[in-house]
């Protein structure tokens, strides 16, 4: 019996791709990188994205420069998200409907500040029984750590939970944690999500409650 649902944040509950892409492009420009493709990094931690791009382009930079760029990117993206607050359609009604029946967790690769800003701005904090950011785990998705910790915080076995994700790394993390997943189309195509292992695929967040209730 399904008892818990763990949500990714970016690309699922909030349409943040444009903000993150713009912030990355701005901080990578001083390194001479002008062909950044955000789609391949969805679900990654910010410092890891910057390191990967520097390697890809053969740009030498020490860890201090990477950390400074990552901090600037996080601040830029957070500012854009607060200003635009691009929450997914029907996000509140979806979460409230599901919270009435299931235990909910939020499991984001984003920074602690970004995750809690989303909760505070929208008043969603009381709907989740577990909230974890990328700073709360040692290993980033596709490692299963964040979902393993989420299920433990909910007091549930992985088999009684399902994960809602938009990225390949998140779908893989859910599978490795022992849970099925629902892929939300947007960051990736339906085909890509299915190939990654999503048990179900929906076109929009508003479809999730009826799907979950049917499982």
VENTA-V866193 format. One line per field, one symbol per residue. ss: DSSP state (h for helix, s for strand, l for the rest). burial: 1 if it has 24 or more other ideal C-beta (glycine too) atoms within 12 Angstrom, else 0. A space follows every 50 residues. Layout:
ss->???
burial->???
This chain:
ss->lllssssllslllsllhhhhhhhhhhhhhllllllllhhhhllllhhhhh hhhhhhllllllhhhhhhhhhhhhhhhhhhhhhhllslllhhhhhhhhhl llsssssllllhhhhhhhhhhhllhhhllssslhhhllllllllhhhhhh hhhhlllhhhsssssllhhhhhhhhhhllssssslllllhhhhhhhllls ssllhhhhhhhhhhl
burial->01111111111111111011101111110010100101001111111111 11110000001000010011011101110110000111001001100110 01111111111011111110010100111111110110011111111111 11110101001111111111111111101111111111000110011111 110110011011000
